[in-house]
């Protein structure tokens, strides 16, 4: 399988190609240059692999939650490629990608993912290492105050930017269940590609008109001053 993946929902901007279980990736941290960076990343990956869009079997993208603008960038780029090359798409949770990249380089079995959602809240999801090492969601993903999180009676590692901003609140709620914290951890397109390929195997690919972003917060487009 040949699959292109994009992830721009956080300050990490990345693109990746999955080619028969091997991943090549471009990755850079940036605050606001995602639009400028991601298209050259895609062009470079495709040129390196000697591929055109029509040579791909499908696409995947980080569907959110995350930065409203960042999620829209990934969605728009992947939708454009899909329209032009008539390709199916697997939308991948940004929190799942955060957990997957962590599982790929660690032996932990549970990840308590938390990304800073601003306005006193976090994007929250609990993932476990499932069949063949793929991240599996336990319960729902939510946008929620850090001191209101819900979680299963399991031990795991806290990962994501939410742990940097709300470490005290989260650690207090998860007292006795934490095996470590990685607050600097960000999602990457390589993990989106792996989860996307797994999604294709499970029949989760959708046509372009059904490949939509997920924000979790209803009024995410409003400025904080308007609330």
PEGI-V144503 format. One record per residue. PSI is psi in radians with two decimals (* if undefined). OMEGA is omega in whole degrees, -180 to 180 (none if undefined). Layout:
# PEGI-V144503
PSI OMEGA
PSI OMEGA
This chain:
# PEGI-V144503
2.45 176
2.10 -173
2.37 175
2.36 -179
2.57 179
2.44 177
2.01 -179
0.38 -173
-0.16 -180
-2.91 176
-0.04 172
2.21 177
2.20 -177
2.73 174
2.65 -177
2.67 172
2.30 173
2.02 -179
1.79 178
0.89 175
0.04 175
2.53 -177
2.32 167
2.48 -168
2.60 168
2.37 -173
2.38 175
2.45 174
2.36 -180
2.65 -179
-0.64 -173
0.35 -178
0.39 -175
-0.78 -179
-0.73 -180
-0.59 -173
-0.66 -167
-0.64 -180
-0.77 173
-0.58 176
-0.82 180
-0.82 180
-0.73 180
-0.74 179
-0.79 -179
-0.70 178
-0.73 179
-0.67 -179
-0.12 -179
0.65 -176
2.65 168
2.81 -179
-0.68 -178
-0.17 175
-0.22 -178
2.71 174
-0.39 -179
-3.08 -177
2.77 174
2.66 178
2.68 174
1.90 -172
0.02 -175
3.10 5
2.91 179
-2.77 177
2.26 -180
-0.86 -180
-0.75 -179
-0.75 179
-0.69 179
-0.63 179
-0.89 -179
-0.76 -179
-0.83 -178
-0.73 -179
-0.83 -179
-0.68 177
-0.70 179
-0.76 178
-0.72 -179
-0.76 178
-0.80 -176
-0.59 -175
0.05 179
1.02 -176
2.53 174
2.82 -174
2.49 169
1.92 172
2.34 -176
2.29 177
2.33 176
-0.63 177
-0.64 176
-0.72 178
-0.66 176
-0.81 179
-0.71 -177
-0.78 179
-0.62 177
-0.82 180
-0.59 -178
-0.36 -178
0.19 179
2.87 -180
0.00 -179
2.65 -178
-0.30 -178
2.39 177
2.16 173
1.66 -174
2.35 179
2.10 176
2.42 180
2.14 180
0.11 -177
3.10 176
0.57 176
0.29 -177
2.92 176
2.70 165
2.19 -169
2.37 173
2.52 178
2.21 -178
2.54 173
2.75 176
2.00 -177
-2.71 -178
2.31 179
0.36 175
0.11 -179
2.46 -180
2.27 179
2.27 -178
2.35 173
1.98 -177
-2.96 -177
2.78 164
2.47 -176
2.77 164
2.18 -165
2.63 172
2.52 -176
-0.56 -178
0.13 179
0.17 -175
2.64 174
2.55 -174
2.73 177
2.92 -180
1.25 -178
2.75 173
2.60 179
-2.97 -179
2.37 176
2.20 -179
2.58 176
2.87 -174
-0.42 177
-0.50 179
-0.39 175
-0.65 -177
-0.65 -173
0.66 -177
-0.83 -176
-0.82 -178
-0.78 -178
-0.75 180
-0.63 178
-0.76 180
-0.59 -176
0.44 -178
2.24 179
-0.06 -177
0.00 -176
2.26 175
0.08 180
2.94 180
2.33 174
1.46 -174
-0.34 -177
0.04 -175
2.30 180
2.67 179
2.65 -179
2.66 -179
-0.47 177
-0.70 178
-0.65 175
-0.71 179
-0.77 -180
-0.80 179
-0.58 177
-0.77 178
-0.70 177
-0.66 178
-0.67 177
-0.73 179
-0.54 -178
0.08 178
0.50 -176
0.05 179
2.51 -179
2.78 174
2.86 -172
-0.64 -178
-0.22 178
-0.02 -180
1.57 -172
2.68 176
2.80 175
2.07 -177
-0.44 -176
-0.64 180
2.20 -174
-0.73 -174
0.69 -175
-0.41 -176
-0.28 -179
2.59 174
2.62 -179
-0.58 -179
-0.29 -179
-0.11 -174
* none
